[in-house]
């Protein structure tokens, strides 16, 4: 049963809807806004099911936007940067852009050398979702046709967004398919707790609550058939609060391991000691991708004339997911969704103060 049924109207946050311009083919993009009783505002657009704004007060009540983004729908379409956007059909990289299901080999699009990243040339980040308000949630649906980017099956994906008065941004994901296909959905929101245009990305303090990670090669792909190793004694050890500036040059991207999927657990905390803002991350997924904007484009101009760029000029991404390249890594859990099954995933970003 929908848990909102048991809450009074004053306890839920109802979103609003407005137009947000058009994309090149003339279709209208919708924008949805939530504002809770604690003065936190979250905005999402139907292009790419993209989180565009997160306004959050600091310990003194000063309100700033802590998510990177752009001012217009046209910029999201033209810059194709993944900032704030849905990731699918897969998140992260697929080694060799191929996989085998039931003896049949499939070759998908190669948009990063011989590999695929984030679903191909035109992944879910560049799709216009069918979006509507359903009670205290925004529901966005995209039907990916059979063969899109080389993937088998018609995949129907539903992304939901909800903001609570407990300061939780709840992202829900579900999917069904007509043929067996890899599915690994997520969102690529970039956080900067000092404010999206402040820079100083290294001022963040990050904790990741696990001692295991997936070692990767120079192409950011899992080693061998998929290895899991201990972070103890390595640069990837973030079990204790770690100043991002100390590791920002050494960890271009990393995937941390939390075990079986399907059970909600707290996986990370991001905080800014200067202003007191923090985010706790909870997810049902077995992995967490951590990315400090190492490969962001130079001089990428965003909202309010902000200049984004790699490392210090970017943001921190905390992306819950299944293991990367899971469709062709024998040692990793199966990431194949089959007809009759439903893929489900929940991620929660809980905003607070230290």
C-alpha positions as CSV (number, residue, x, y, z in Angstrom):
1,X,0.0,0.0,0.0
2,X,1.2,3.5,-0.8
3,X,2.6,4.8,2.5
4,X,1.3,8.3,1.7
5,X,-2.2,7.0,2.4
6,X,-1.3,6.9,6.1
7,X,0.0,10.4,6.2
8,X,-2.1,13.6,6.6
9,X,-2.0,16.2,3.9
10,X,0.1,18.5,6.0
11,X,2.8,15.7,6.3
12,X,3.4,15.3,2.6
13,X,5.1,17.5,0.0
14,X,3.0,18.0,-3.2
15,X,4.9,18.9,-6.3
16,X,4.0,21.5,-8.8
17,X,4.4,21.5,-12.6
18,X,5.3,24.1,-15.2
19,X,6.8,24.2,-18.7
20,X,10.6,24.4,-19.1
21,X,11.1,25.2,-22.8
22,X,11.4,22.9,-25.7
23,X,13.9,20.5,-27.2
24,X,15.0,20.7,-30.9
25,X,12.1,18.6,-32.2
26,X,9.6,21.0,-30.7
27,X,8.4,18.9,-27.8
28,X,7.8,20.6,-24.5
29,X,9.9,19.9,-21.4
30,X,8.1,19.9,-18.1
31,X,9.6,21.0,-14.8
32,X,8.4,19.8,-11.4
33,X,9.2,21.5,-8.1
34,X,9.0,20.3,-4.5
35,X,9.5,22.6,-1.4
36,X,9.2,21.1,2.0
37,X,8.5,22.7,5.4
38,X,12.3,23.0,6.1
39,X,12.8,25.2,3.1
40,X,14.4,22.6,0.9
41,X,13.5,22.8,-2.8
42,X,14.1,20.1,-5.5
43,X,13.4,20.6,-9.2
44,X,13.3,17.9,-11.8
45,X,12.7,18.1,-15.6
46,X,11.2,15.6,-18.0
47,X,14.2,15.8,-20.3
48,X,16.5,13.1,-19.1
49,X,14.5,12.7,-15.8
50,X,17.1,15.3,-14.7
51,X,17.5,16.8,-11.2
52,X,18.2,20.5,-12.0
53,X,18.2,22.2,-8.7
54,X,18.5,21.4,-5.0
55,X,18.2,24.4,-2.7
56,X,19.2,23.8,0.9
57,X,19.9,26.0,3.9
58,X,23.1,25.9,5.8
59,X,23.6,26.1,9.6
60,X,22.9,29.8,9.5
61,X,19.8,29.4,7.3
62,X,21.5,30.7,4.1
63,X,19.9,29.0,1.1
64,X,22.0,28.0,-1.9
65,X,21.6,25.6,-4.8
66,X,23.9,22.6,-4.1
67,X,23.4,20.7,-7.5
68,X,25.2,21.5,-10.7
69,X,23.1,22.1,-13.8
70,X,22.0,24.5,-16.6
71,X,19.4,27.2,-17.0
72,X,17.5,25.9,-20.1
73,X,16.3,22.7,-21.7
74,X,18.3,23.6,-24.8
75,X,21.6,23.6,-22.7
76,X,20.8,20.1,-21.3
77,X,20.2,18.8,-24.8
78,X,23.2,20.5,-26.4
79,X,25.8,19.9,-23.7
80,X,25.0,16.2,-23.2
81,X,27.0,16.2,-20.0
82,X,25.0,13.7,-17.9
83,X,24.8,16.3,-15.1
84,X,21.8,15.5,-12.9
85,X,20.4,13.1,-15.5
86,X,19.0,9.5,-15.6
87,X,21.4,6.8,-16.5
88,X,20.3,3.8,-18.6
89,X,19.9,1.2,-19.8
90,X,23.2,0.8,-17.9
91,X,25.2,2.9,-15.5
92,X,29.0,3.2,-15.9
93,X,30.9,1.1,-18.5
94,X,30.4,-2.1,-20.4
95,X,33.7,-3.7,-21.3
96,X,34.0,-4.4,-25.1
97,X,30.4,-3.2,-25.7
98,X,29.2,-6.8,-25.9
99,X,27.5,-9.5,-23.8
100,X,25.9,-12.9,-24.3
101,X,22.5,-14.0,-23.1
102,X,21.3,-17.6,-23.6
103,X,24.0,-18.2,-26.1
104,X,23.3,-15.2,-28.2
105,X,25.9,-12.4,-28.4
106,X,24.8,-8.8,-28.5
107,X,27.0,-5.9,-29.6
108,X,25.9,-2.5,-28.3
109,X,27.0,1.0,-29.3
110,X,30.6,2.0,-28.6
111,X,30.6,5.6,-27.3
112,X,33.9,5.4,-25.4
113,X,36.6,3.7,-27.4
114,X,35.6,0.1,-27.8
115,X,33.4,0.3,-24.7
116,X,30.1,1.7,-23.8
117,X,29.4,4.2,-21.0
118,X,26.0,5.2,-19.5
119,X,23.9,3.4,-22.1
120,X,25.5,4.6,-25.4
121,X,25.5,7.7,-27.6
122,X,21.9,8.6,-26.6
123,X,21.2,7.0,-23.3
124,X,18.3,7.8,-21.0
125,X,20.0,11.2,-20.1
126,X,19.0,12.4,-23.6
127,X,15.4,11.1,-23.7
128,X,12.2,13.0,-23.1
129,X,10.2,11.1,-20.5
130,X,6.5,11.0,-20.2
131,X,6.1,12.8,-16.8
132,X,3.2,13.4,-14.5
133,X,2.3,14.1,-10.8
134,X,0.9,11.2,-8.9
135,X,0.0,12.3,-5.4
136,X,3.2,13.4,-3.6
137,X,5.5,11.9,-6.3
138,X,6.6,12.8,-9.8
139,X,6.5,9.7,-12.1
140,X,8.5,9.7,-15.3
141,X,8.3,6.9,-17.9
142,X,10.5,6.1,-20.9
143,X,9.9,3.2,-23.3
144,X,13.2,2.2,-24.9
145,X,12.5,0.3,-28.2
146,X,13.9,-3.1,-29.0
147,X,17.4,-2.6,-30.5
148,X,18.0,0.9,-29.1
149,X,21.8,1.4,-28.8
150,X,22.0,-2.4,-29.6
151,X,20.1,-3.6,-26.5
152,X,17.5,-6.4,-26.9
153,X,13.9,-6.0,-25.9
154,X,11.5,-3.1,-25.4
155,X,12.3,-1.8,-21.9
156,X,9.7,0.2,-20.0
157,X,11.4,2.2,-17.2
158,X,9.7,4.3,-14.5
159,X,11.6,6.8,-12.5
160,X,9.9,8.3,-9.4
161,X,10.9,11.4,-7.3
162,X,9.6,12.3,-3.9
163,X,10.7,14.9,-1.3
164,X,9.6,14.4,2.3
165,X,9.4,16.7,5.3
166,X,12.2,14.5,6.8
167,X,14.4,16.0,4.1
168,X,14.7,12.8,2.1
169,X,14.8,12.9,-1.7
170,X,13.6,9.4,-2.6
171,X,14.4,8.1,-6.1
172,X,12.6,5.0,-7.2
173,X,13.3,3.0,-10.3
174,X,11.4,0.1,-11.9
175,X,11.6,-1.6,-15.3
176,X,10.1,-4.4,-17.3
177,X,11.2,-5.9,-20.6
178,X,10.0,-8.0,-23.5
179,X,13.4,-9.7,-24.0
180,X,16.2,-10.5,-21.6
181,X,18.4,-7.4,-21.4
182,X,21.0,-5.8,-19.1
183,X,19.5,-3.2,-16.7
184,X,21.4,-0.9,-14.3
185,X,19.6,2.4,-13.7
186,X,20.7,5.4,-11.7
187,X,21.1,9.2,-11.7
188,X,24.2,11.3,-12.2
189,X,23.5,14.3,-9.8
190,X,26.5,16.4,-8.9
191,X,26.7,17.8,-5.4
192,X,28.6,20.9,-4.2
193,X,27.6,21.7,-0.6
194,X,29.2,25.1,-0.8
195,X,26.9,26.0,-3.7
196,X,26.9,24.8,-7.3
197,X,29.1,27.7,-8.6
198,X,31.4,27.9,-5.6
199,X,34.2,25.5,-6.8
200,X,36.3,24.3,-3.8
201,X,35.1,20.7,-4.4
202,X,38.0,19.5,-2.3
203,X,36.5,21.1,0.8
204,X,34.0,18.3,1.1
205,X,34.5,15.5,3.6
206,X,33.4,12.0,2.5
207,X,32.8,8.8,4.3
208,X,32.0,5.5,2.5
209,X,30.9,2.7,4.8
210,X,32.5,-0.4,3.4
211,X,36.0,-2.0,3.2
212,X,35.5,-3.4,-0.3
213,X,35.7,-2.0,-3.8
214,X,36.1,-3.1,-7.4
215,X,39.6,-2.5,-8.8
216,X,39.7,-1.0,-12.3
217,X,42.2,-0.7,-15.1
218,X,43.3,2.4,-17.0
219,X,40.0,2.4,-19.1
220,X,38.0,2.4,-15.8
221,X,36.9,-1.2,-16.4
222,X,36.8,-4.0,-13.8
223,X,39.9,-6.1,-13.8
224,X,39.7,-9.6,-15.3
225,X,36.4,-11.3,-14.9
226,X,35.4,-8.9,-12.1
227,X,37.5,-8.6,-8.9
228,X,36.5,-7.4,-5.5
229,X,39.3,-6.3,-3.1
230,X,39.9,-4.7,0.3
231,X,40.3,-0.9,0.5
232,X,42.5,-1.3,3.6
233,X,45.9,0.2,3.0
234,X,44.9,1.7,-0.4
235,X,44.1,5.2,-1.6
236,X,40.4,4.0,-1.9
237,X,39.9,3.7,1.8
238,X,37.2,6.2,2.7
239,X,35.9,4.4,5.7
240,X,36.7,7.3,8.0
241,X,35.8,10.9,7.1
242,X,38.3,11.9,4.4
243,X,38.9,15.4,3.0
244,X,38.2,15.1,-0.7
245,X,41.1,17.4,-1.5
246,X,43.5,14.6,-0.3
247,X,42.2,12.0,-2.8
248,X,40.7,14.0,-5.6
249,X,43.7,13.6,-7.9
250,X,44.2,9.9,-7.0
251,X,40.7,8.5,-7.4
252,X,39.3,9.4,-10.8
253,X,36.3,7.0,-10.3
254,X,35.7,4.1,-8.0
255,X,32.9,1.6,-7.3
256,X,32.5,0.5,-3.7
257,X,30.8,-2.8,-2.7
258,X,28.1,-3.4,-0.2
259,X,26.9,-6.9,-1.0
260,X,23.4,-8.2,-1.8
261,X,21.0,-5.8,-3.5
262,X,17.4,-5.3,-2.3
263,X,18.1,-4.2,1.3
264,X,18.3,-0.5,2.2
265,X,21.5,0.4,3.8
266,X,23.4,3.6,4.6
267,X,26.4,3.7,2.2
268,X,28.0,7.2,2.4
269,X,28.0,10.6,4.0
270,X,29.1,13.8,2.3
271,X,29.6,16.9,4.4
272,X,30.9,20.4,4.4
273,X,32.4,21.4,7.8
274,X,32.4,25.1,6.8
275,X,28.7,25.5,6.4
276,X,27.4,22.4,8.2
277,X,25.5,20.9,5.2
278,X,25.6,17.1,4.8
279,X,24.0,14.4,2.8
280,X,23.5,10.8,3.9
281,X,23.1,8.2,1.1
282,X,20.9,5.1,1.4
283,X,20.3,2.6,-1.3
284,X,19.0,-0.9,-2.1
285,X,21.9,-1.3,-4.6
286,X,25.1,-3.4,-4.0
287,X,27.5,-0.8,-5.3
288,X,28.2,2.9,-5.1
289,X,30.1,4.8,-7.8
290,X,32.1,7.7,-6.4
291,X,33.3,10.4,-8.8
292,X,34.9,13.8,-8.1
293,X,34.5,15.3,-11.6
294,X,37.9,14.1,-12.8
295,X,36.8,14.1,-16.5
296,X,34.4,16.9,-16.6
297,X,34.9,19.2,-19.6
298,X,37.0,22.3,-19.0
299,X,35.1,25.7,-19.0
300,X,31.6,24.1,-18.9
301,X,29.2,27.0,-18.2
302,X,26.2,26.2,-16.1
303,X,23.4,27.9,-14.2
304,X,23.8,31.6,-13.3
305,X,27.0,31.8,-15.4
306,X,28.8,29.3,-13.2
307,X,32.0,27.8,-14.7
308,X,32.3,24.1,-14.0
309,X,35.4,22.0,-14.7
310,X,37.4,19.0,-13.5
311,X,38.1,18.2,-9.9
312,X,38.0,21.4,-7.8
313,X,35.6,23.2,-10.2
314,X,33.1,20.3,-10.3
315,X,31.0,18.3,-7.8
316,X,30.9,15.0,-6.0
317,X,28.8,12.2,-7.5
318,X,27.5,9.4,-5.3
319,X,25.8,7.0,-7.7
320,X,24.2,3.8,-6.3
321,X,24.2,1.0,-8.9
322,X,24.8,-2.6,-9.6
323,X,28.4,-3.6,-10.4
324,X,29.9,-2.1,-13.6
325,X,30.0,-4.2,-16.7
326,X,27.9,-6.8,-14.8
327,X,26.5,-8.3,-18.0
328,X,29.8,-9.7,-19.0
329,X,31.7,-10.2,-15.8
330,X,31.4,-13.9,-14.7
331,X,32.4,-13.1,-11.1
332,X,29.7,-10.4,-10.6
333,X,26.0,-10.9,-9.9
334,X,23.7,-11.2,-12.9
335,X,22.3,-7.8,-14.1
336,X,20.0,-9.4,-16.7
337,X,16.3,-8.6,-16.5
338,X,14.0,-11.1,-18.1
339,X,10.4,-11.0,-19.3
340,X,8.0,-11.5,-16.4
341,X,10.5,-10.0,-13.9
342,X,10.5,-6.4,-12.5
343,X,13.6,-4.5,-11.8
344,X,13.4,-2.3,-8.7
345,X,15.8,0.1,-7.0
346,X,15.5,2.8,-4.4
347,X,18.0,5.5,-3.5
348,X,17.6,8.1,-0.8
349,X,19.6,11.3,-0.4
350,X,18.9,12.7,3.1
351,X,19.8,16.3,3.5
352,X,20.8,17.6,7.0
353,X,23.2,19.6,9.1
354,X,26.3,18.3,10.9
